[in-house]
Amino acid sequence: MSRGLAYVAGPLFDEGERWWITEVERVVVAAGYATFLPHRDNPDKTADNVRAIFDNNVDAIDRCDLVVASLNGVTTDDGTAWEIGYAAAKGKRILGLHTDWRRRFDDEIVNLMLECSVERIVHSLDELSAALAAD
């Protein structure tokens, strides 16, 4: 039985990023969630369908019970940051995943606006699995 819908957010601009998000999604599915993956659940982007993709992503966040967001990078991907902000404004539960050892700030893992928008930041797929299991 599904525990609800999880929107899996993160950068998707190269094969490595897409591989990583697929690994994250695998952990979320193993925890019992159905998932929405923007690169899987949207058509390939063209000049004619950008708005439809945006609307589809917003609709999925509106319907989801949980957002799991990859925060990796020197800065968090701007699309992912927007998805987190929108989900936070809608009162959604958000887990951040940060496995990148680079840090921009002494007292923060990522930008404080993102840190304060997520329920928790985990640092590995194993920690993500444990956080999902603790629900």
C-alpha positions in Angstrom: 0.0 0.0 0.0 1.3 3.4 -0.9 2.2 5.9 1.8 1.2 8.7 -0.6 2.9 10.6 -3.3 6.5 11.9 -3.0 7.8 14.6 -5.4 11.5 13.9 -5.9 13.3 17.2 -6.8 16.9 17.9 -7.9 18.9 19.1 -10.8 18.5 17.0 -14.0 21.0 18.5 -16.4 23.4 15.7 -16.9 23.5 11.9 -16.8 25.1 11.9 -13.3 22.4 14.1 -11.9 19.6 12.0 -13.5 21.3 8.8 -12.2 21.4 10.3 -8.7 17.8 11.3 -8.7 16.9 7.8 -9.8 18.8 6.4 -6.9 17.0 8.8 -4.5 13.7 7.8 -6.0 14.6 4.1 -5.5 14.9 4.7 -1.8 11.7 6.7 -1.6 9.8 3.9 -3.5 11.3 1.3 -1.1 9.8 3.3 1.8 6.4 2.8 0.3 5.7 6.0 -1.7 4.5 6.5 -5.2 6.8 9.1 -6.9 6.7 11.9 -9.3 10.0 12.5 -11.1 10.0 15.6 -13.3 12.3 14.1 -15.9 10.3 10.9 -16.1 6.8 12.2 -15.7 7.0 15.1 -18.2 7.5 15.1 -21.9 10.9 16.2 -23.3 11.1 20.0 -23.1 10.5 22.0 -26.2 9.8 25.6 -26.8 6.1 24.8 -27.1 5.6 22.9 -23.9 7.5 24.7 -21.2 4.3 26.1 -19.6 2.7 22.6 -19.6 5.8 21.1 -17.9 5.7 23.9 -15.3 2.0 23.4 -14.7 2.5 19.6 -14.4 5.2 20.0 -11.8 3.2 22.5 -9.8 0.2 20.1 -9.9 2.4 17.3 -8.7 3.7 19.4 -5.7 0.1 20.3 -4.9 -0.9 16.6 -4.9 2.2 15.3 -3.0 2.4 14.3 0.6 6.2 14.7 0.7 9.0 16.4 -1.2 12.4 14.8 -1.2 15.0 17.3 -2.6 18.6 16.8 -3.5 20.5 19.9 -2.2 23.9 19.0 -3.6 26.1 21.4 -5.3 28.0 24.5 -4.3 24.6 26.2 -4.5 21.3 24.3 -4.6 19.8 24.1 -8.1 17.5 27.1 -8.7 14.6 25.0 -9.9 14.9 22.8 -6.9 15.0 25.8 -4.6 11.8 27.1 -6.2 10.1 23.7 -5.7 11.2 23.7 -2.1 9.9 27.2 -1.6 6.6 26.5 -3.3 6.1 23.3 -1.3 7.0 25.1 2.0 4.4 27.8 1.2 1.8 25.0 0.6 2.7 23.4 4.0 4.2 20.2 2.5 6.6 18.0 4.3 10.1 18.4 2.9 13.2 16.3 3.4 16.5 17.6 2.1 19.3 15.3 1.0 22.9 16.8 1.0 25.8 14.5 0.4 28.2 17.1 -0.9 31.0 17.9 1.4 31.6 21.4 0.0 30.3 24.1 2.3 29.6 27.8 1.5 28.7 28.8 5.1 30.3 28.2 8.5 27.0 27.6 10.3 24.7 26.4 7.5 24.7 23.4 5.2 22.8 25.3 2.5 21.2 28.7 2.2 19.3 29.5 5.4 16.0 30.0 3.5 16.3 26.4 2.3 17.4 25.0 5.6 14.5 26.6 7.4 12.1 25.3 4.7 12.9 21.6 5.2 12.0 19.4 8.1 15.4 17.7 8.1 18.5 17.4 6.1 20.0 13.9 5.8 23.5 13.2 4.4 23.2 9.8 2.7 20.8 7.4 1.0 20.9 5.3 4.2 19.9 8.3 6.3 17.1 9.1 3.9 15.9 5.5 4.2 15.9 5.7 8.0 14.2 9.1 8.0 11.4 7.7 5.8 11.1 4.6 7.9 10.7 6.7 11.0 7.4 8.2 9.8 
